[in-house]
Amino acid sequence: MMIFNRELIIKITVVALSFLATLLICELILRFLPYNSGIIASHVDDNQPVYRFLPEQITQYSQDWDMKNNRKRYVNKDGFLSNIEYEKNATRPLIVVIGDSFIEAMQVNWAKSAHGLLHQQLSPEVRVYSFGAAYASLAQYLAWASYAHTNYEPDMLIVNIVGNDFLQKLPKEGEAYSGGFQGMAYFNEGKKGELILQRSDRPRESWTIRMLRKSALVAYLYRNLGITKVFNRIKSGYIDFFSHRKSLYT
């Protein structure tokens, strides 16, 4: 028969409750601070075939443990980081700007982004719409260009291309996507060696992930402190250490 130590159980309970209380206090404090909340991407499937963000959300950005360079950004009704709404039936000339994080421009206010500056210079005579997200590459640019052409019929298309846009590798057999986040378009190789633009689907997030996204503490640990990177470095160092020791004896 197992005999429980009442005093030990009380101590464990007190420690557990203290730990939970500490987490709750941290959660409440962080909700009043400019932690990096992240930006939530929408699902991608037959009904919603283009990578973009959940519409009409306000995302909060900051860098590092001290939450410097903090700002809030707006995702419009079409799912892109822009302070203006995109109009399908407007008759004014339209310039579409496409790119990766340089166009997403999360690190600056919308008015200081490339498309924000263009809008301020050319409005109201000319509209400027942007389509951008971090880690997008040439394949995703083509997908957005097609989407913009179908829905908005732009008069001019500006594509911001940087060096790493050319580094996207062809996916291996069984890979869902390559060179970007799940849900982004990628190039596959056809039977004759030609490049084929393909879509990777992005499932709707699970209830667990949606709940974790609501936590300011989880967001702070993940994005501001980069806790997963710390764990990966520890894991990598652990593997390297034992691999080195093993090599000494073989």
C-alpha positions as CSV (number, residue, x, y, z in Angstrom):
1,M,0.0,0.0,0.0
2,M,1.3,3.4,-1.0
3,I,1.5,5.8,1.9
4,F,1.3,9.5,1.0
5,N,3.3,12.0,2.9
6,R,0.8,14.8,3.7
7,E,3.5,17.4,4.3
8,L,5.1,16.6,1.0
9,I,1.8,16.9,-0.9
10,I,1.2,20.3,0.7
11,K,4.6,21.5,-0.3
12,I,4.2,20.3,-3.9
13,T,0.7,21.9,-4.1
14,V,2.1,25.2,-2.7
15,V,4.9,25.2,-5.3
16,A,2.6,24.4,-8.1
17,L,0.1,27.1,-7.1
18,S,2.9,29.6,-6.7
19,F,4.2,28.8,-10.2
20,L,0.7,29.1,-11.7
21,A,0.2,32.4,-9.9
22,T,3.5,33.7,-11.3
23,L,2.5,32.8,-14.8
24,L,-0.8,34.5,-14.4
25,I,0.8,37.7,-13.1
26,C,3.3,37.7,-16.0
27,E,0.4,37.2,-18.4
28,L,-1.6,40.1,-16.9
29,I,1.4,42.4,-16.9
30,L,2.4,41.6,-20.5
31,R,-1.1,42.5,-21.7
32,F,-0.3,46.1,-20.9
33,L,3.0,46.0,-22.7
34,P,3.9,46.0,-26.4
35,Y,4.9,42.4,-26.8
36,N,5.1,40.9,-30.3
37,S,1.7,39.3,-30.9
38,G,2.6,38.0,-34.3
39,I,0.4,38.1,-37.4
40,I,-2.0,35.2,-38.1
41,A,-2.1,33.7,-41.6
42,S,-5.4,32.5,-43.0
43,H,-6.0,29.0,-44.2
44,V,-5.4,28.2,-47.9
45,D,-7.6,25.8,-49.8
46,D,-9.9,25.6,-52.9
47,N,-12.2,28.3,-51.4
48,Q,-9.4,30.6,-50.3
49,P,-6.5,29.7,-52.6
50,V,-4.1,32.6,-52.0
51,Y,-1.8,33.1,-49.0
52,R,-2.7,36.1,-46.9
53,F,-3.5,37.0,-43.3
54,L,-6.7,36.8,-41.3
55,P,-8.6,40.0,-42.3
56,E,-9.4,43.0,-40.1
57,Q,-6.9,42.2,-37.3
58,I,-4.6,44.6,-35.4
59,T,-1.2,43.0,-34.9
60,Q,1.4,44.3,-32.4
61,Y,5.1,44.2,-33.2
62,S,8.2,44.6,-31.1
63,Q,11.8,43.3,-31.0
64,D,13.9,41.5,-28.3
65,W,13.3,41.1,-24.6
66,D,12.9,44.9,-24.0
67,M,10.2,45.2,-26.7
68,K,11.8,48.0,-28.6
69,N,10.7,49.3,-32.0
70,N,7.1,48.6,-31.0
71,R,4.2,49.5,-33.2
72,K,0.7,48.4,-34.2
73,R,-0.2,47.4,-37.7
74,Y,-3.6,46.8,-39.4
75,V,-4.6,44.0,-41.7
76,N,-7.3,45.1,-44.1
77,K,-10.4,43.3,-45.2
78,D,-8.5,41.6,-48.0
79,G,-5.9,40.1,-45.6
80,F,-2.9,42.3,-46.3
81,L,-0.9,44.8,-44.1
82,S,-2.3,48.1,-45.3
83,N,-4.1,51.1,-43.7
84,I,-6.4,51.3,-46.8
85,E,-9.1,49.0,-48.0
86,Y,-8.8,47.5,-51.5
87,E,-11.7,48.5,-53.9
88,K,-12.6,46.1,-56.7
89,N,-14.8,48.5,-58.6
90,A,-12.8,51.7,-58.3
91,T,-11.9,53.4,-61.6
92,R,-8.8,55.3,-60.5
93,P,-5.5,54.0,-61.8
94,L,-4.0,51.2,-59.7
95,I,-0.4,50.4,-58.8
96,V,0.2,47.0,-57.2
97,V,3.4,46.4,-55.2
98,I,4.4,42.8,-54.5
99,G,7.3,41.4,-52.3
100,D,8.4,39.6,-49.2
101,S,9.2,41.1,-45.8
102,F,10.5,44.3,-47.4
103,I,6.9,45.0,-48.6
104,E,5.2,43.5,-45.6
105,A,7.4,46.0,-43.7
106,M,6.3,45.0,-40.2
107,Q,9.2,46.8,-38.6
108,V,8.0,50.3,-39.7
109,N,4.7,52.1,-39.6
110,W,2.5,51.8,-42.7
111,A,3.2,55.4,-43.7
112,K,6.9,54.7,-43.8
113,S,6.6,51.5,-45.9
114,A,7.3,51.6,-49.7
115,H,3.6,51.3,-50.6
116,G,2.6,53.7,-47.9
117,L,5.0,56.4,-49.2
118,L,3.8,55.8,-52.7
119,H,0.2,56.1,-51.6
120,Q,0.8,59.4,-49.9
121,Q,2.6,60.8,-52.9
122,L,0.0,59.7,-55.5
123,S,-3.3,59.7,-53.7
124,P,-6.1,60.5,-54.5
125,E,-5.4,60.3,-58.2
126,V,-3.7,56.9,-58.0
127,R,-4.4,53.9,-55.8
128,V,-1.5,51.8,-54.4
129,Y,-2.2,48.3,-53.1
130,S,0.4,46.0,-51.6
131,F,0.7,42.2,-51.4
132,G,3.6,41.0,-49.3
133,A,4.6,38.6,-46.5
134,A,7.8,37.5,-44.9
135,Y,9.5,34.5,-46.6
136,A,7.5,34.8,-49.8
137,S,9.6,34.1,-53.0
138,L,9.2,34.3,-56.7
139,A,6.5,31.6,-56.9
140,Q,4.3,33.4,-54.4
141,Y,4.9,36.7,-56.2
142,L,3.4,35.1,-59.3
143,A,0.4,33.8,-57.3
144,W,-0.2,37.3,-55.9
145,A,0.2,38.9,-59.4
146,S,-2.4,36.6,-60.8
147,Y,-4.7,37.3,-57.8
148,A,-4.3,41.1,-58.2
149,H,-4.9,40.9,-62.0
150,T,-8.1,38.8,-61.5
151,N,-9.6,40.9,-58.7
152,Y,-8.3,44.5,-59.2
153,E,-6.9,44.8,-62.8
154,P,-3.9,47.0,-62.0
155,D,-2.4,49.4,-64.4
156,M,1.1,48.9,-63.1
157,L,2.8,46.1,-61.3
158,I,5.9,46.6,-59.1
159,V,7.7,43.5,-57.8
160,N,10.4,44.0,-55.2
161,I,13.0,41.2,-55.8
162,V,15.9,40.5,-53.5
163,G,18.7,38.0,-53.6
164,N,17.2,35.2,-51.5
165,D,14.1,35.1,-53.7
166,F,16.1,33.0,-56.1
167,L,17.2,30.5,-53.5
168,Q,14.0,28.6,-53.4
169,K,14.7,24.9,-54.1
170,L,12.4,22.6,-55.9
171,P,10.5,20.4,-53.4
172,K,11.5,16.8,-52.8
173,E,8.9,14.1,-53.3
174,G,6.3,14.3,-50.6
175,E,7.0,17.9,-49.6
176,A,4.0,20.1,-49.3
177,Y,5.8,23.4,-50.0
178,S,9.3,24.8,-50.3
179,G,10.9,28.1,-49.7
180,G,8.3,29.6,-47.5
181,F,5.5,29.1,-45.0
182,Q,2.8,26.5,-45.5
183,G,0.1,27.9,-47.8
184,M,2.6,29.7,-50.1
185,A,2.9,28.8,-53.7
186,Y,6.0,27.0,-54.9
187,F,7.6,25.7,-58.2
188,N,7.5,22.1,-59.1
189,E,9.2,20.4,-62.0
190,G,7.0,19.1,-64.8
191,K,7.6,16.0,-66.9
192,K,9.5,17.9,-69.5
193,G,11.6,19.8,-67.0
194,E,9.5,22.9,-67.0
195,L,8.6,24.8,-63.9
196,I,5.0,24.5,-62.7
197,L,3.5,26.9,-60.2
198,Q,1.7,25.0,-57.5
199,R,-0.3,25.9,-54.4
200,S,0.4,24.3,-51.0
201,D,-2.7,24.2,-48.7
202,R,-2.7,25.5,-45.2
203,P,-5.2,23.9,-42.8
204,R,-7.3,25.8,-40.3
205,E,-5.5,26.1,-37.0
206,S,-6.5,23.7,-34.2
207,W,-8.3,24.8,-31.1
208,T,-5.0,24.4,-29.1
209,I,-3.0,26.7,-31.3
210,R,-5.8,29.3,-31.3
211,M,-5.8,29.3,-27.5
212,L,-2.0,29.6,-27.3
213,R,-2.1,32.5,-29.7
214,K,-4.3,34.4,-27.2
215,S,-1.6,34.2,-24.5
216,A,0.6,37.3,-24.2
217,L,3.2,35.3,-22.2
218,V,3.5,32.6,-24.9
219,A,3.9,35.3,-27.6
220,Y,6.5,37.1,-25.6
221,L,8.5,33.9,-25.0
222,Y,8.3,32.7,-28.6
223,R,8.8,36.0,-30.5
224,N,10.5,38.4,-28.2
225,L,12.8,36.0,-26.4
226,G,13.0,33.4,-29.2
227,I,12.8,30.6,-26.7
228,T,12.6,27.9,-29.4
229,K,15.9,29.1,-30.8
230,V,17.5,28.8,-27.4
231,F,16.3,25.2,-27.0
232,N,17.5,24.4,-30.5
233,R,21.0,25.8,-29.7
234,I,21.1,23.8,-26.5
235,K,20.0,20.7,-28.3
236,S,22.6,21.3,-31.1
237,G,25.3,21.8,-28.5
238,Y,24.3,18.7,-26.7
239,I,24.5,16.6,-29.8
240,D,27.8,18.1,-30.9
241,F,29.3,17.5,-27.4
242,F,28.4,13.8,-27.3
243,S,29.3,13.3,-31.0
244,H,32.7,14.7,-30.3
245,R,33.2,12.5,-27.2
246,K,32.1,9.5,-29.2
247,S,34.6,10.2,-31.9
248,L,37.4,10.2,-29.3
249,Y,36.7,6.6,-28.5
250,T,36.3,5.3,-32.1
